[in-house]
Amino acid sequence: MELTIDKSVSDLDSKVKEMCEKLLANVVMEDYRYEVEEVVAL
């Protein structure tokens, strides 16, 4: 899954972690990981 998040979001890591825990994973039984990449628009 890919998400595009505006650069202006403060504390990006905590925001992504919150989304993962609420939407993607059953944290009791599953693990998750994520990567943050900067995308440069042309």
ABEGO torsion letter per residue (X at the ends): XBBBBBAABBGAAAAAAAAAAAAABBAAABBBBBBBBBBBBX
